[in-house]
């Protein structure tokens, strides 16, 4: 089964007159890379959250957010009186020393200065944290389900494209004998135009060697094996994104070799179609876990 690295999960719960919402978004990435935005009350739990995410998500770029919506009252915030008085005396003294006007709106000045507002520190209740962890688990289940649905879509695309490449490779066969005869005739005519005699036996030997180098039987066999291996890996293994990427590279090599050996206009058109199908697989393979 294929899992996509693209996913979205969300879960909500309520505890002590506040609504806690967990939201997780994931995109494709080579490694696990998580960005966390959590309220200050959960800040010391970030390592635990990160470990929980990495165990389930494994790979990809992740945005994780916890929102708190207070239905009753929010933790009290108030001015730091001593800081306000200190800033007031300092600003007043500077204004007198430099003979400049004092601010007309002191509060607009104070509100922009550091340490002016202080919020009451709230201890995290372990019961609340257990509920938050359960909410994170629910959001992860939702995200995995999303990844499964996206993976099903990717699997259908891959099966279609890989089968198309296999069908196109079979179309090459009807041009093979015609291609060899055309190349052989072309070389013979070129030699006749040169108007000099040569050893016919040696000429035939060299012709056979040259034609053998244009033979594409091995490339077709390897291509068929790679296509089958891709489909087997896709359905029988877990977290196969990197491996499928390597197989796609091997498929690309065989298709490129077919193109370089073709020496036939219709065969080259087929190879271009194969490359087009393969390119679409390459684009989507980046999203596979």
C-alpha positions in Angstrom: 0.0 0.0 0.0 1.2 3.4 -0.9 1.1 6.3 1.6 1.3 9.9 0.4 3.5 12.4 2.3 0.8 15.0 1.8 -1.7 14.9 4.6 -4.0 16.9 6.9 -5.4 16.0 10.3 -7.4 17.9 12.8 -9.0 17.0 16.2 -10.7 19.0 19.0 -11.5 18.5 22.6 -12.7 20.5 25.6 -11.2 20.8 29.1 -11.8 23.2 31.9 -13.8 25.7 29.9 -11.4 25.8 27.1 -11.5 24.3 23.6 -8.2 22.7 22.5 -7.7 22.2 18.7 -4.8 20.3 17.2 -4.0 20.7 13.5 -1.3 18.9 11.6 -0.3 19.5 7.9 2.4 17.5 6.1 4.0 17.9 2.7 6.7 15.9 0.9 10.3 16.2 2.1 13.4 14.0 2.1 13.6 13.9 5.9 11.3 14.5 8.9 11.1 18.3 9.5 8.5 19.6 11.9 7.6 23.2 12.7 5.7 23.5 16.0 3.4 26.3 17.2 2.1 25.6 20.7 0.8 27.8 23.5 3.4 28.6 26.2 1.7 26.3 28.7 2.7 23.3 26.5 6.2 24.6 25.6 8.1 22.2 27.7 6.4 19.3 26.0 7.7 20.1 22.5 10.3 17.3 22.5 7.6 14.8 23.5 5.3 16.2 20.7 8.1 16.0 18.2 8.9 12.4 19.0 5.2 11.4 18.8 4.9 13.1 15.4 8.1 11.5 14.0 7.0 8.0 15.0 3.8 8.2 13.0 4.7 10.6 10.1 8.3 9.4 9.6 9.1 11.6 6.7 8.0 15.0 5.3 7.7 18.6 6.2 5.2 19.0 9.0 3.3 22.0 10.4 1.9 21.3 13.9 -0.3 23.8 15.7 -2.3 23.7 19.0 -4.9 26.4 19.4 -6.7 27.2 22.7 -10.1 29.0 22.7 -11.0 30.1 26.2 -14.8 30.0 26.7 -14.6 31.5 30.2 -11.6 33.7 30.9 -8.0 33.8 29.7 -5.0 33.8 32.0 -4.8 37.3 33.5 -2.3 39.8 32.1 -1.4 43.1 33.7 1.1 45.9 33.5 4.5 45.4 35.2 4.2 48.5 37.5 7.8 48.6 38.5 8.9 48.4 34.8 6.5 51.2 33.9 7.8 53.5 36.7 11.4 52.8 35.7 10.8 53.6 32.0 8.8 56.7 33.0 11.6 58.1 35.1 14.2 57.3 32.4 12.3 58.9 29.6 11.4 61.9 31.7 15.1 62.4 32.6 16.2 62.1 28.9 13.6 64.6 27.8 14.8 67.2 30.4 18.5 66.5 29.6 18.0 66.9 25.8 15.4 69.7 26.2 12.8 67.8 24.1 9.1 67.3 24.7 7.8 64.4 26.7 5.5 61.9 25.0 1.9 63.1 24.8 0.5 59.5 25.0 2.6 57.7 27.6 0.7 54.4 27.3 1.3 54.1 23.5 5.0 54.4 24.3 4.9 51.9 27.3 3.0 49.2 25.4 5.8 48.9 22.8 8.6 48.5 25.4 9.8 45.0 26.6 8.7 43.5 29.9 5.8 45.9 30.3 3.1 43.2 30.2 3.3 40.2 32.4 1.1 37.2 32.3 0.3 35.0 35.2 2.2 31.7 35.0 -0.2 28.8 34.8 1.0 25.3 35.8 0.1 22.5 33.3 -2.2 20.0 34.8 -1.1 16.4 34.0 -4.7 15.4 33.4 -5.0 18.2 30.8 -1.8 17.0 29.2 -3.1 13.5 28.9 -6.2 14.8 27.1 -4.0 16.9 24.8 -2.0 13.8 23.9 -5.1 11.9 23.1 -6.2 14.8 20.9 -2.9 14.8 19.1 -3.3 11.0 18.5 -6.7 11.6 17.0 -5.3 14.3 14.7 -2.6 11.9 13.6 -5.1 9.2 12.8 -7.0 11.7 10.7 -3.7 12.7 8.9 -2.8 9.0 8.2 -6.3 8.4 6.8 -5.8 11.4 4.5 -2.4 10.0 3.4 -4.0 6.6 2.6 -6.6 8.3 0.4 -3.9 10.3 -1.4 -1.8 7.1 -1.7 -4.7 5.3 -3.4 -4.8 8.1 -6.0 -1.1 7.9 -6.6 -1.2 4.1 -6.9 -3.8 4.3 -9.7 -1.7 6.9 -11.5 1.5 4.7 -11.2 -0.3 1.6 -12.4 -1.7 3.4 -15.4 1.6 5.0 -16.4 3.8 1.9 -15.8 1.4 -0.2 -17.9 1.4 2.4 -20.6 5.2 2.3 -20.8 5.0 -1.5 -21.0 2.5 -1.3 -23.9 4.6 1.3 -25.7 7.7 -1.0 -25.4 5.8 -3.7 -27.2 4.9 -1.4 -30.0 8.7 -1.0 -30.7 8.8 -4.7 -31.8 7.0 -4.2 -35.1 9.7 -1.8 -36.2 12.8 -3.8 -35.2 13.3 -6.0 -38.3 12.4 -3.1 -40.6 14.9 -0.9 -38.8 17.7 -3.4 -39.2 17.1 -3.9 -42.9 17.0 -0.1 -43.5 20.3 0.4 -41.6 21.9 -2.5 -43.5 20.7 -1.2 -46.9 21.8 2.3 -46.1 25.4 1.2 -45.2 25.6 -1.0 -48.4 24.5 1.9 -50.6 27.0 4.2 -48.9 29.8 1.8 -49.7 28.8 1.4 -53.3 28.9 5.2 -53.7 32.5 5.2 -52.5 33.4 3.0 -55.6 36.1 0.9 -54.2 36.3 -2.8 -53.6 36.4 -4.5 -50.3 36.5 -8.0 -48.8 32.9 -9.1 -48.8 33.5 -11.5 -45.9 35.1 -8.8 -43.8 32.3 -6.4 -44.7 29.7 -9.0 -43.6 31.5 -9.5 -40.3 31.7 -5.8 -39.6 28.1 -5.4 -40.5 27.1 -8.1 -38.1 29.1 -6.5 -35.3 27.5 -3.1 -36.0 24.0 -4.6 -36.1 24.6 -6.4 -32.8 25.4 -3.1 -31.2 22.0 -1.8 -32.3 20.2 -4.8 -30.9 17.7 -3.7 -28.2 16.6 -7.1 -26.9 18.5 -6.7 -23.6 17.2 -3.2 -23.0 13.6 -4.4 -23.6 14.1 -7.4 -21.2 15.6 -5.1 -18.5 12.9 -2.5 -19.0 10.2 -5.2 -18.6 11.9 -6.5 -15.4 12.1 -2.9 -14.0 8.4 -2.2 -14.7 7.4 -5.5 -13.0 9.6 -4.7 -10.0 8.1 -1.3 -9.7 4.6 -2.7 -9.4 5.7 -5.4 -7.0 7.5 -3.0 -4.7 4.5 -0.6 -4.8 2.0 -3.2 -3.6 4.2 -5.5 -1.3 6.4 -3.1 0.6 6.1 -0.3 3.2 7.5 3.2 3.0 8.7 2.5 -0.5 9.1 6.1 -1.8 12.9 6.1 -2.0 13.1 2.6 -3.5 10.5 3.4 -6.2 12.5 6.5 -7.0 15.6 4.3 -7.6 13.6 1.9 -9.8 12.3 4.9 -11.9 15.9 6.0 -12.5 16.7 2.5 -13.9 13.6 2.6 -16.1 14.7 5.9 -17.4 18.2 4.6 -18.3 16.7 1.7 -20.4 14.3 4.1 -22.1 17.1 6.5 -23.0 19.2 3.6 -24.4 16.3 2.5 -26.6 16.1 6.0 -27.9 19.8 6.3 -28.7 19.8 2.9 -30.4 16.5 3.3 -32.4 17.7 5.0 -35.6 14.1 5.0 -36.7 11.7 7.9 -36.7 8.6 5.9 -35.5 10.6 4.2 -32.8 11.9 7.5 -31.5 8.3 8.8 -31.3 7.4 5.9 -29.2 10.4 6.5 -26.9 9.3 10.2 -26.5 5.8 8.9 -25.4 7.5 6.6 -22.9 9.6 9.4 -21.5 6.4 11.5 -21.2 4.7 8.8 -19.2 7.8 8.3 -17.0 8.2 12.0 -16.3 4.7 12.0 -14.8 5.7 9.1 -12.6 8.8 11.0 -11.5 6.7 14.1 -10.5 4.4 12.0 -8.3 7.0 9.7 -6.8 8.2 12.7 -4.8 5.0 12.5 -2.8 5.4 8.9 -1.8 6.4 8.1 1.8 
